[in-house]
C-alpha cells in the first residue's frame, strides 16, 4: 500500500487557490458565474498540481456527492445489515451511491480492502471493521479521503468516529445479578468475532474477578447449528447456567438447546445476548439483550460523513450508549 501515489484532492486545489470548494467545483463544471480572473487562477492550480476531478468535485455544484465507500466485515449478521440499511437509506435520499467492500477476519485482508477503497477514488469512506486500527486510519487520512470510523475512536482533519458504549452498563448488569442471582456465569467466546467482543469479554472477566465470583469461558463456533449441538452435550452434565452470548443467533442456540434438554428458562438456564436485534423479541422465550439502534448508527454515520466532506463537522466523535432490555430469558 505504501507504493500508492497520493491523489490530489479538491480540498488541496481550493486551499492553494484561496477559494471555496464550491468555487473550484463551478470552475470544473464551467459555470458562467465565476469571474474570469478567479477561473484562470483555479485552472492554473489544477494544472500545476495535476488534479483530476472526482465525482465529488463535479457534484458539488449540484449540491450532492456521488460515491461513498463502505467497509464492513460481513453483511450476514443482522446488526451489520441494520447499519447498512441505515447507510443506504440516507444515501438514497441524499443522492449518494454506495460501493460496498466486505472483509474477512484478518488485519491483512482489511488492509487490502482499504487499499481497494482508496484506488476506487470514492469521495468518502464509512469503515466498520474490527480488524482496522488507528494506524490503518492514519494511512487512509494521508490520502485526504474523508473517513467515518464506526467502533473506533479517531479524529483528524479528515476523520471522525462513532463508538459504542457497552462496557459500563454490561458491568452493572453483571454486578446486579451477583447480588440477586444464583448461577455461575459463562461467557461464550467466538473466535475472530472482533475487537468489540474482546472488549466486552475483558470487561466480563475483570468484573467477575473484582467481585470474587466464579466464572467460565466456553469457546463456541460462530454457528447456530454447531453451538446448539455443543450445548445439547453440555446440558447433559451441567443443569444450571447463566450464559452470555455476543449476538442473538448464538443466544438462541443455547436457549433452544436448554429447552430441548428439558430445562426451564430462566429457572435453570438464563441467557443474555450482548448485541440484541429484533430477533431478541421474536424468539420464544424472548431473549434479554443489550441494545443499540444499529440502523440509527448507519444513518448518523452518513450525516457525519457528509458534514465532514463539506468541512462543517464540529463534533467529530459520537458515542451510542446501549440499553439493557430485560425479557423472559433472565430473572433480573
C-alpha positions in Angstrom: 0.0 0.0 0.0 2.9 2.3 0.6 3.6 2.4 -3.1 0.3 4.1 -3.9 0.6 7.6 -5.3 -1.3 10.1 -3.2 -4.0 11.7 -5.2 -4.5 15.4 -5.3 -8.0 16.4 -3.9 -10.4 19.2 -4.5 -9.6 20.4 -0.9 -5.9 21.0 -1.8 -6.9 22.8 -5.0 -9.3 25.1 -3.1 -6.6 25.8 -0.4 -3.9 26.5 -3.0 -6.2 28.7 -4.9 -7.5 30.6 -1.9 -11.1 29.9 -2.9 -14.0 27.7 -1.6 -14.8 24.2 -2.6 -17.9 25.4 -4.3 -15.9 27.8 -6.5 -13.5 25.1 -7.6 -16.5 22.9 -8.4 -18.0 25.7 -10.5 -14.8 26.1 -12.4 -14.6 22.4 -13.1 -18.2 22.4 -14.2 -17.5 25.5 -16.4 -20.1 27.6 -14.7 -20.7 31.1 -16.0 -20.9 32.7 -12.6 -17.2 32.5 -11.9 -15.1 35.6 -12.6 -12.5 35.1 -15.4 -9.6 36.0 -13.1 -10.7 33.5 -10.5 -11.3 30.8 -13.1 -7.8 31.3 -14.6 -6.2 31.1 -11.1 -8.0 27.9 -10.2 -7.2 26.3 -13.6 -3.6 27.2 -13.1 -3.5 25.5 -9.8 -5.3 22.4 -11.2 -2.7 22.1 -14.0 0.2 22.7 -11.5 -1.0 20.1 -9.0 -2.1 17.6 -11.7 -5.6 17.4 -10.2 -8.1 15.0 -11.8 -11.7 15.8 -10.8 -13.6 13.2 -8.9 -17.3 12.7 -8.8 -17.5 14.9 -5.7 -16.0 17.9 -7.4 -18.5 17.6 -10.3 -21.4 17.0 -8.0 -20.8 19.9 -5.5 -22.3 22.3 -8.0 -25.4 20.2 -7.9 -25.4 20.1 -4.0 -24.8 16.4 -3.8 -21.9 13.9 -4.0 -21.7 10.6 -5.9 -19.9 7.7 -4.2 -19.3 6.6 -0.6 -17.2 3.5 0.1 -18.5 1.3 2.9 -16.2 -1.2 4.6 -17.9 -3.9 6.7 -16.8 -7.4 7.9 -19.9 -9.2 6.6 -23.5 -8.4 5.7 -24.6 -11.8 7.1 -25.0 -10.5 10.6 -28.3 -8.8 11.4 -26.8 -5.9 13.3 -24.4 -5.3 10.4 -27.3 -5.4 7.9 -29.1 -2.9 10.1 -26.2 -0.5 9.9 -26.0 -1.0 6.2 -29.8 -0.3 5.9 -29.4 3.0 7.7 -26.5 4.0 5.5 -28.2 3.2 2.2 -31.5 4.8 3.4 -29.8 8.2 3.9 -27.5 7.8 0.8 -30.6 7.2 -1.4 -32.4 10.2 0.0 -29.3 12.5 -0.4 -28.4 11.3 -3.9 -25.3 9.3 -3.0 -24.3 6.0 -4.4 -22.7 3.3 -2.2 -19.8 1.0 -3.1 -19.7 -1.9 -0.6 -16.5 -3.6 0.4 -16.5 -6.7 2.7 -13.5 -8.0 4.6 -12.5 -11.4 6.1 -11.4 -11.8 9.7 -7.8 -10.7 9.3 -5.8 -7.5 9.5 -4.2 -8.2 6.2 -7.4 -8.6 4.3 -8.8 -5.4 5.9 -5.7 -3.5 4.8 -6.1 -4.8 1.3 -9.7 -3.8 1.3 -8.7 -0.3 2.5 -6.3 0.0 -0.4 -9.0 -1.1 -2.8 -11.3 1.6 -1.5 -8.7 4.3 -2.0 -7.9 3.2 -5.5 -11.6 3.4 -6.4 -11.5 7.2 -5.7 -14.5 7.4 -3.5 -15.4 10.7 -2.1 -15.7 9.5 1.5 -15.4 6.2 3.5 -17.5 4.7 6.2 -15.5 1.9 7.8 -16.8 -0.6 10.3 -14.2 -3.4 10.7 -12.8 -4.7 14.0 -9.5 -5.6 12.4 -8.7 -2.0 11.4 -6.7 0.0 13.9 -5.6 3.7 14.3 -2.6 3.1 12.1 -4.8 2.0 9.2 -7.0 5.0 9.6 -3.9 7.3 9.7 -2.9 5.7 6.4 -6.2 6.5 4.7 -6.1 10.0 6.0 -2.8 10.6 4.3 -4.7 10.3 1.0 -7.1 13.1 2.1 -10.1 10.9 1.8 -12.8 11.9 4.5 -13.4 8.8 6.6 -16.0 8.0 9.3 -14.9 5.1 11.5 -17.5 3.0 13.3 -16.4 1.2 16.5 -13.3 3.2 16.7 -12.3 6.5 18.4 -10.3 8.6 15.9 -10.3 12.2 15.0 -8.4 14.3 12.5 -8.9 16.9 9.8 -10.4 14.3 7.5 -11.7 11.8 10.0 -14.5 11.3 12.6 -15.8 8.4 14.5 -18.7 6.7 16.2 -18.2 4.4 19.2 -20.3 2.0 21.2 -20.9 2.1 24.9 -21.5 -1.4 26.1 -19.0 -2.0 28.9 -20.3 0.2 31.7 -23.9 -1.0 31.5 -22.8 -4.6 31.0 -20.7 -4.4 34.1 -23.7 -3.0 36.1 -26.0 -5.8 34.8 -23.4 -8.4 35.9 -22.9 -6.9 39.3 -26.7 -6.6 39.9 -27.0 -10.3 39.1 -24.3 -11.2 41.6 -26.5 -9.6 44.3 -29.7 -11.3 43.3 -28.8 -14.3 41.1 -27.9 -17.9 42.0 -25.9 -19.2 39.0 -22.3 -19.0 37.8 -21.8 -17.0 34.6 -20.5 -18.5 31.4 -19.2 -16.2 28.6 -19.3 -17.6 25.0 -16.0 -16.8 23.3 -16.3 -16.8 19.5 -13.0 -16.9 17.6 -12.5 -13.9 15.2 -15.6 -12.1 16.4 -13.7 -8.9 16.6 -12.4 -6.2 18.9 -15.8 -5.2 20.3 -16.5 -8.7 21.6 -12.9 -8.9 23.1 -13.5 -5.6 24.9 -16.8 -6.9 26.4 -15.2 -10.3 27.3 -12.4 -8.5 29.1 -14.9 -6.4 31.0 -16.7 -9.6 32.0 -13.6 -11.2 33.3 -12.5 -8.1 35.2 -15.9 -7.7 36.8 -16.0 -11.3 37.9 -12.5 -11.0 39.4 -13.3 -7.8 41.1 -16.4 -9.3 42.7 -14.6 -12.6 43.5 -17.1 -14.6 41.6 -16.5 -17.9 39.8 -17.0 -17.8 36.0 -16.1 -19.8 32.9 -15.3 -19.1 29.3 -16.6 -21.5 26.7 -15.3 -21.5 23.1 -18.0 -21.8 20.5 -18.3 -21.6 16.8 -20.0 -18.7 15.1 -22.8 -21.0 14.0 -26.2 -21.7 15.4 -26.2 -25.4 14.4 -22.8 -26.2 16.0 -23.5 -24.1 19.1 -26.8 -25.9 19.6 -25.2 -29.3 19.2 -22.4 -28.3 21.7 -24.9 -27.2 24.3 -27.0 -30.3 23.9 -23.9 -32.1 25.2 -23.1 -29.5 27.8 -26.5 -29.7 29.3 -26.2 -33.5 29.9 -23.7 -32.6 32.6 -24.4 -29.1 33.7 -28.0 -28.1 34.5 -27.6 -24.6 36.0 -26.0 -21.9 33.9 -26.2 -18.2 33.1 -25.0 -17.8 29.5 -23.7 -14.7 27.9 -23.7 -14.7 24.0 -22.5 -12.0 21.8 -25.4 -12.0 19.4 -29.0 -13.3 19.1 -28.4 -16.4 17.0 -25.8 -17.8 19.4 -28.0 -16.9 22.3 -30.9 -18.7 20.6 -28.8 -21.8 20.1 -28.1 -22.1 23.8 -31.7 -21.2 24.7 -33.2 -23.8 22.4 -30.7 -26.5 23.5 -31.8 -25.8 27.1 -35.5 -26.2 26.4 -34.9 -29.3 24.2 -32.9 -30.8 27.1 -35.9 -30.4 29.4 -34.5 -27.4 31.3 -36.6 -24.4 32.3 -35.7 -20.9 31.2 -34.9 -18.8 33.2 -35.2 -21.1 36.3 -32.5 -23.5 35.2 -30.8 -21.6 32.4 -30.5 -17.9 31.8 -29.4 -16.3 28.6 -28.2 -12.8 27.7 -27.4 -11.5 24.3 -24.9 -8.7 24.0 -25.8 -7.3 20.6 -29.5 -7.5 20.6 -31.6 -7.2 17.4 -35.3 -7.6 16.6 -34.9 -11.4 16.9 -34.5 -11.0 20.7 -38.2 -10.2 20.9 -39.3 -12.6 18.1 -37.8 -15.7 19.7 -39.7 -17.7 22.4 -39.0 -17.2 25.2 -37.9 -13.7 24.4 -34.2 -13.0 25.0 -32.8 -10.4 27.4 -30.3 -8.2 25.5 -28.2 -5.2 25.3 -29.5 -2.9 22.6 -28.2 -0.1 20.3 -30.2 1.0 17.4 -27.8 0.0 14.6 -29.9 1.4 11.8 -29.6 4.8 13.5 -25.9 4.2 13.7 -25.8 3.8 9.9 -27.9 7.0 9.4 -25.8 9.1 11.7 -22.6 7.8 10.1 -23.7 9.2 6.7 -24.8 12.5 8.1 -21.5 12.9 9.9 -19.5 11.9 6.8 -21.4 14.5 4.6 -20.6 17.2 7.1 -17.0 16.0 7.2 -16.8 16.1 3.4 -18.3 19.6 3.3 -15.9 20.7 6.1 -18.6 21.7 8.6 -18.5 18.8 11.1 -17.8 20.3 14.5 -18.3 17.3 16.9 -16.1 14.6 15.4 -16.8 11.9 18.0 -20.2 10.5 18.8 -21.0 7.6 21.2 -24.1 5.4 21.2 -24.8 4.1 24.7 -26.5 0.8 25.0 -29.7 0.0 27.0 -30.5 -3.2 28.8 -33.8 -4.8 27.8 -34.9 -7.4 30.3 -37.1 -10.1 28.8 -38.0 -13.7 29.5 -34.6 -15.4 29.3 -33.3 -13.9 32.5 -34.7 -13.4 36.0 -33.3 -9.9 36.6 
